[in-house]
Amino acid sequence: MRAVFLAAGEGKRLRPYFNRPKPLVPLLGLSLIERNILSLRECGIKEFVVITGCYADAIEEYLGNGDKLGVEIKYLHNERWALGNGVTAYTFHQEYRPGEKFILMMSDHIFGLDLLKNFIAAAQKIKEDEILIAADRRLEKVYDLEECTKLKAEQDYALKLSKKLDDFNAVDCGLFIGTGALLEALSQAISREGYALTDGVNILAGSGRAKLHFVNDFWVDVDDQASYRHCEKMLLQSLVPAKDGFISHHLNRRFSLRMTRCMARTGITPNQVTLISFFVAAAAAFCFALGKNICGGLLAQLSSIIDGVDGEIARLKFQKSNYGGLFDSILDRYADFLIVTGIAYAWYSATSSPVALLVAAAALTGMPLSMLFKEKYHALTGKPFLPEQHDGIFRYLPANRDGRLFLIMLGGIFNLLPAALVILAVVAHGQALIRLYQARRML
């Protein structure tokens, strides 16, 4: 399946804030159209047709042939772009392959990845003379409802679409699966001086051929500065994974998402952020060894927060890699080793007690068990282990890495590092044994 982008308009409402064509407006490190292309690439789409108009040269120069994005891009130019987006969409008839289904979307609408995957999977449900429209009936959650194209839905079909519709129960998300029937309907509409995409879609809706797919993920029409800020917020919120630990979810993400928002605009890579997190952890270990416990505790927590940023940037800018995940895991283990060693060194230096070495050894052997269990569970079941779902009341134990480093921070601040290390060792092994017991009924 190919994807067709409408990128012909002026984008007047965003122009005062970004002196560039609307599809090229940067959003958290990627232009709007780049983000859409990479999102669809994640869904397996590799061929794109971009229909340009007002800023054809700038868009073509920016995107090129798609090599830098790992896709193939062709361009069609609509000289009559000012008439309406229906004329722009109809331009695709020059490239259309008889019998094909294609994705048609606005270059300035941003969609959640799960929304796109589910929508594309639903393409098989439509007949050759139908189209599929992504629609949202969660009207209380729709951003700037007044500006949306409303539609009247009856079961899974649209009866009528219009921005001025009074009797409506859903809105159009600006995402379609098109067929030859759409191009024929657009041709009819244009011949009647109906130049909007909605004019062609209404012809199909009038004959019961506009099927609906109702979405349950976020989407935003980035049309002005307010919707731009809203989209930024929704994208950042989407970065929080379900497998987050309690401390990470309720504390760390409040800071890491703000860091990611700033860093995404730079060229910093996820692996470079991983290195920064490691060096901050090493600095924490050095402070602990010198007896500067408050500084060490705060740096340990900062390292934990930064440790979330590398994954956020990787997901946000489509820079995930198997090596990146491995690199992060290995440096996390080294960072944990250095921090515990720094604490144990200070404890042993002050007391010469072998208990310090025994507790440190117990902590060091217990700390990797949480990650090891999750990885083995995923390998055996093919599903992620979700603490919020699988651990029950024991999910509040600070045995995940975010919880362990939070415990160490508290120990540093209150000068109770030996006690923190003892608790850390007990909790790490305790959680591992509890999970091992529960695994008997899960596996």
BELBEL-V971855 format. One record per residue. N is the residue number from 1. SS is DSSP state (~ for helix, > for strand, _ for the rest). NEAR is the number of other ideal C-beta (glycine too) atoms within 12 Angstrom. Layout:
n->[N:N]
ss->[SS:SS]
near->[NEAR:NEAR]
This chain:
n->[1:2:3:4:5:6:7:8:9:10:11:12:13:14:15:16:17:18:19:20:21:22:23:24:25:26:27:28:29:30:31:32:33:34:35:36:37:38:39:40:41:42:43:44:45:46:47:48:49:50:51:52:53:54:55:56:57:58:59:60:61:62:63:64:65:66:67:68:69:70:71:72:73:74:75:76:77:78:79:80:81:82:83:84:85:86:87:88:89:90:91:92:93:94:95:96:97:98:99:100:101:102:103:104:105:106:107:108:109:110:111:112:113:114:115:116:117:118:119:120:121:122:123:124:125:126:127:128:129:130:131:132:133:134:135:136:137:138:139:140:141:142:143:144:145:146:147:148:149:150:151:152:153:154:155:156:157:158:159:160:161:162:163:164:165:166:167:168:169:170:171:172:173:174:175:176:177:178:179:180:181:182:183:184:185:186:187:188:189:190:191:192:193:194:195:196:197:198:199:200:201:202:203:204:205:206:207:208:209:210:211:212:213:214:215:216:217:218:219:220:221:222:223:224:225:226:227:228:229:230:231:232:233:234:235:236:237:238:239:240:241:242:243:244:245:246:247:248:249:250:251:252:253:254:255:256:257:258:259:260:261:262:263:264:265:266:267:268:269:270:271:272:273:274:275:276:277:278:279:280:281:282:283:284:285:286:287:288:289:290:291:292:293:294:295:296:297:298:299:300:301:302:303:304:305:306:307:308:309:310:311:312:313:314:315:316:317:318:319:320:321:322:323:324:325:326:327:328:329:330:331:332:333:334:335:336:337:338:339:340:341:342:343:344:345:346:347:348:349:350:351:352:353:354:355:356:357:358:359:360:361:362:363:364:365:366:367:368:369:370:371:372:373:374:375:376:377:378:379:380:381:382:383:384:385:386:387:388:389:390:391:392:393:394:395:396:397:398:399:400:401:402:403:404:405:406:407:408:409:410:411:412:413:414:415:416:417:418:419:420:421:422:423:424:425:426:427:428:429:430:431:432:433:434:435:436:437:438:439:440:441:442:443]
ss->[_:>:>:>:>:>:>:_:_:_:_:~:~:~:~:_:_:_:_:_:_:~:~:~:_:>:>:_:_:>:>:~:~:~:~:~:~:~:~:~:~:~:_:_:_:_:>:>:>:>:>:>:_:_:_:~:~:~:~:~:~:~:~:_:_:_:~:~:~:_:_:>:>:>:>:>:>:_:_:_:~:~:~:_:~:~:~:~:~:~:~:~:~:~:_:_:_:_:_:_:_:>:>:>:>:>:_:_:>:>:>:_:~:~:~:~:~:~:~:~:~:~:~:~:~:_:_:_:_:_:>:>:>:>:>:>:_:_:~:~:~:_:_:_:~:~:~:_:>:>:>:>:>:>:_:_:>:>:>:>:>:>:_:_:_:_:_:_:_:>:>:>:>:>:>:>:>:>:_:~:~:~:~:~:~:~:~:~:~:~:~:_:_:_:_:_:~:~:~:~:~:~:~:~:~:~:_:_:_:>:>:>:>:>:_:_:_:_:>:>:>:_:_:_:~:~:~:~:~:~:~:~:~:~:~:~:~:_:_:_:_:_:_:_:_:~:~:~:~:~:~:~:~:~:~:~:~:~:~:~:~:~:~:_:_:_:_:_:_:~:~:~:~:~:~:~:~:~:~:~:~:~:~:~:~:~:~:~:~:_:_:_:~:~:~:~:~:~:~:~:~:~:~:~:~:~:~:~:~:~:~:~:~:~:~:~:_:_:_:_:_:~:~:~:~:~:~:~:~:~:~:~:~:~:~:~:~:~:~:~:~:~:~:~:~:~:~:~:~:~:~:_:_:~:~:~:~:~:~:~:~:~:~:~:~:~:~:_:~:~:~:~:~:~:~:~:~:~:~:~:~:_:_:_:_:_:~:~:~:~:_:~:~:~:~:~:_:_:_:_:~:~:~:~:~:~:~:~:~:~:~:~:~:_:_:_:~:~:~:~:~:~:~:~:~:~:~:~:~:~:~:~:~:~:~:~:~:~:~:~:~:~:_]
near->[27:30:45:49:50:44:48:41:35:19:35:15:22:30:20:14:21:23:14:23:35:41:43:33:38:28:40:35:31:30:31:43:45:36:40:48:41:35:43:40:27:26:29:19:34:21:26:40:40:47:45:36:36:28:31:26:15:24:38:25:15:31:37:19:18:28:11:15:29:20:32:22:35:25:32:31:26:34:16:19:30:16:25:27:42:38:35:39:47:40:38:42:31:17:24:28:19:14:12:26:33:38:43:48:49:39:46:38:43:46:42:32:28:20:35:38:23:23:42:34:18:28:35:16:19:30:21:19:22:33:47:42:46:41:44:39:30:20:20:9:20:29:30:25:22:17:21:33:39:30:38:27:29:20:15:22:31:42:30:30:37:25:21:15:25:10:14:28:23:36:40:46:40:39:47:49:37:45:36:26:36:44:37:25:37:41:25:23:31:29:17:16:13:25:25:30:46:36:33:42:44:33:33:39:35:20:20:21:31:43:38:40:37:29:32:19:28:29:42:40:40:41:31:25:18:19:32:31:22:25:36:34:22:29:37:32:24:30:35:26:24:18:29:30:39:27:34:37:28:18:24:36:31:18:25:38:34:21:30:38:26:20:30:35:18:18:13:26:25:36:26:24:38:37:27:29:41:33:23:32:42:27:28:41:37:24:32:42:27:19:20:24:34:24:24:40:35:26:37:47:38:32:45:40:35:41:44:44:43:40:36:42:42:32:33:39:36:28:28:26:19:10:16:26:23:16:26:36:26:20:32:35:26:26:39:43:25:34:50:46:29:39:50:36:27:30:34:25:17:19:16:11:15:13:19:28:22:19:31:35:21:26:38:28:21:33:39:29:32:41:32:24:34:31:19:20:27:19:14:15:17:9:16:20:33:22:37:23:17:27:31:17:13:26:30:20:32:35:41:43:45:39:37:47:46:37:41:50:39:29:37:36:22:16:21:22:44:31:20:38:43:27:29:45:35:23:31:37:28:23:39:31:20:25:33:20:17:23:20:9:9:20:19]
